[in-house]
Amino acid sequence: MTSIDYFEKWGREPIERIFKKYDGGVLHINANGRHLTDAVSTIEGLKAPMKSTGAWEKCVNTVLKIH
């Protein structure tokens, strides 16, 4: 799990660089990362952000809206 500030400082640029090289990509966010959904949905090249419930709940995958 990471904070939004940490994601913006260390996570966004490498993800966008990889997505640019491979013409986009898909990310999976576990339930403990749900606070990142707004930030992740704005990643350049993101094709389908997915979120799932926690390990102790019935597993449900959701495709999130890209902003």
C-alpha positions as CSV (number, residue, x, y, z in Angstrom):
1,M,0.0,0.0,0.0
2,T,1.2,3.5,-0.8
3,S,0.0,7.0,-0.2
4,I,-1.2,9.2,-3.1
5,D,1.8,11.5,-2.6
6,Y,4.2,8.6,-2.8
7,F,2.5,7.3,-5.9
8,E,2.7,10.7,-7.6
9,K,6.4,11.0,-6.7
10,W,7.6,7.5,-7.5
11,G,4.9,5.5,-9.3
12,R,3.3,7.6,-12.0
13,E,6.3,8.3,-14.2
14,P,7.6,4.7,-14.5
15,I,4.1,3.4,-15.2
16,E,3.5,6.1,-17.9
17,R,6.9,5.4,-19.4
18,I,6.1,1.6,-19.6
19,F,2.6,2.2,-21.0
20,K,4.0,4.6,-23.6
21,K,6.6,2.0,-24.8
22,Y,3.9,-0.8,-25.0
23,D,1.0,1.3,-26.3
24,G,-0.9,1.3,-23.0
25,G,-1.7,-1.2,-20.3
26,V,-4.0,-2.4,-17.5
27,L,-3.5,-1.9,-13.8
28,H,-4.9,-3.9,-10.9
29,I,-5.6,-2.3,-7.5
30,N,-6.2,-4.4,-4.5
31,A,-8.8,-3.3,-1.9
32,N,-6.2,-1.7,0.3
33,G,-5.2,0.6,-2.6
34,R,-8.7,1.9,-3.3
35,H,-7.7,5.4,-2.1
36,L,-5.5,5.5,-5.3
37,T,-8.4,5.0,-7.8
38,D,-8.8,8.7,-8.7
39,A,-5.0,9.2,-9.2
40,V,-4.6,5.9,-11.1
41,S,-7.5,6.6,-13.4
42,T,-5.6,9.6,-14.8
43,I,-2.5,7.7,-15.9
44,E,-1.5,8.4,-19.5
45,G,-2.0,5.2,-21.6
46,L,-4.2,3.4,-19.1
47,K,-6.6,1.1,-21.0
48,A,-8.5,-0.6,-18.1
49,P,-7.9,0.1,-14.4
50,M,-9.3,-2.8,-12.3
51,K,-10.1,-3.0,-8.6
52,S,-10.9,-6.0,-6.6
53,T,-12.3,-6.5,-3.1
54,G,-10.2,-7.6,-0.2
55,A,-9.0,-11.2,0.2
56,W,-11.6,-12.0,2.8
57,E,-14.5,-10.9,0.7
58,K,-16.1,-12.5,-2.3
59,C,-13.6,-11.6,-5.1
60,V,-15.2,-9.0,-7.3
61,N,-13.3,-7.3,-10.1
62,T,-14.5,-3.9,-11.3
63,V,-13.3,-2.0,-14.3
64,L,-13.0,1.7,-13.3
65,K,-13.8,4.8,-15.3
66,I,-10.7,6.4,-16.9
67,H,-10.7,10.2,-16.4
